[in-house]
Amino acid sequence: MAIKTTLVVQSFIIKRKRLVVGDREMTPTESGALKKAEAIAKRIPGTAAIRVMADYETGELERATILGQFGDVRDDFAESFAGG
């Protein structure tokens, strides 16, 4: 089992009067993910910085941790990582 950690900034946008998932960007560090998420949230409805740990051989999610949320983020977003 080869676990790989990926740091992601997930944006949220308004589409048809609903808050939906937008673009996703990878970053090299946790602090960079938090800074980028906070900066992006000033221009769009919201963002979240996430640490994802997965087995890159099988694609199986081991754990996902939300490092920070800025602005409007879907209510069910954190729940989508249940069990992680």
C-alpha positions, 0 to 999 in steps of 0.5 A: 500500500503506497499512501500519497498525500495531496493538498487541494484547494476546492472552490465553490461558485454560484450556478443557477442560484445554487452553490456548486463545486467549482475548480480544484487546484493542487498545492505543494504545502498545507500553508500554501493551500490555506493562503490560496483558499483564503485569497481565492475566497475574496473573489468568489463565494467560497473555498476549502483547503483539503488534505487528501490521503489515498493509496495511489495504487488502488485509488482508495481514499484513506483520509480527507481532512478539511484544513480550512473553509473560507466564505460560502461552502456547501453544507454537505461538503464536509459530510462527503468526506465521512469515514475519512 
